[in-house]
Amino acid sequence: AQTVTQSQPEMSVQEAETVTLSCTYDTSESDYYLFWYKQPPSRQMILVIRQEAYKQQNATENRFSVNFQKAAKSFSLKISDSQLGDAAMYFCAYRSGTNAGKSTFGDGTTLTVKP
Amino acid sequence: DTGVSQNPRHKITKRGQNVTFRCDPISEHNRLYWYRQTLGQGPEFLTYFQNEAQLEKSRLLSDRFSAERPKGSFSTLEIQRTEQGDSAMYLCASSPGQGARTDTQYFGPGTRLTVL
């Protein structure tokens, strides 16, 4: 079974600075997708960024980028120029490329942005 | 495209009562998912539909839980004889069945269940 581990329960960053959130996963599959979701307090989960495992190039979405290390099974999220609105719980998620069903989530990292 | 909607947003019930939640997916998304999220944890998969067919169920989905998706549109999740351990946020998500981003799930705001 696939597992997703986020080893940092809490992180903080100064506004305008850069922060990196860590995620590791375990799988025996070669075809899969990885995601970072953001869940602000009492608000719904929204997709931040996605990565297809067969692509070597790291995904980028504006201030958000990932460092995808397939051999190491590592998928970290870098947030540049942090803003107060980035404060939220961030979840790393894994989804099989052959099974269109469930996604497996980590337990999340709470990000605090200090003004 | 109005996003995934869920009703009710909050539900308080007494132990032993039955509750039903509704999820309306993004239109034309033929895949629909239910997850449960407890405080401080990531979402845990419960079940998944493609159109009206329920294709996968987690072992977390005990006999007291049942989900339906008649006509492949909205879905309902019913919990019978609720227990205090059922208190959680119940999340619904949908994804397109074809085209780009079939791998990406879009989440609703969730239904928060409190069992007294």
Contacts between the chains, C-beta under 8 A, distances in Angstrom:
chain1	res1	chain2	res2	distance
A	4	B	42	7.6
A	33	B	103	4.5
A	33	B	104	7.8
A	35	B	104	7.3
A	37	B	107	7.6
A	43	B	109	7.4
A	44	B	107	5.6
A	44	B	108	6.4
A	44	B	109	4.2
A	44	B	110	6.6
A	45	B	43	7.7
A	45	B	91	7.1
A	45	B	107	4.2
A	46	B	107	7.4
A	47	B	104	6.2
A	47	B	106	7.1
A	50	B	103	7.3
A	50	B	104	6.0
A	52	B	103	7.8
A	91	B	42	5.2
A	91	B	43	7.5
A	93	B	42	7.7
A	95	B	103	5.8
A	95	B	105	7.8
A	97	B	103	7.3
A	99	B	56	7.9
A	100	B	31	6.5
A	100	B	48	7.7
A	100	B	50	7.1
A	100	B	95	7.9
A	100	B	102	7.1
A	100	B	103	7.9
A	101	B	33	7.6
A	101	B	45	7.4
A	101	B	48	4.4
A	101	B	55	6.5
A	101	B	56	4.3
A	102	B	33	7.1
A	102	B	45	3.5
A	102	B	48	6.3
A	102	B	56	6.7
A	102	B	58	7.3
A	103	B	33	7.9
A	103	B	43	7.8
A	103	B	45	6.9
A	103	B	105	6.1
A	104	B	45	7.3
A	105	B	42	3.3
A	105	B	43	5.0
A	105	B	44	7.6
A	106	B	42	5.4
A	107	B	40	7.2
A	107	B	41	5.5
A	107	B	42	5.0
A	108	B	40	7.5
A	108	B	41	7.5
A	108	B	42	5.5
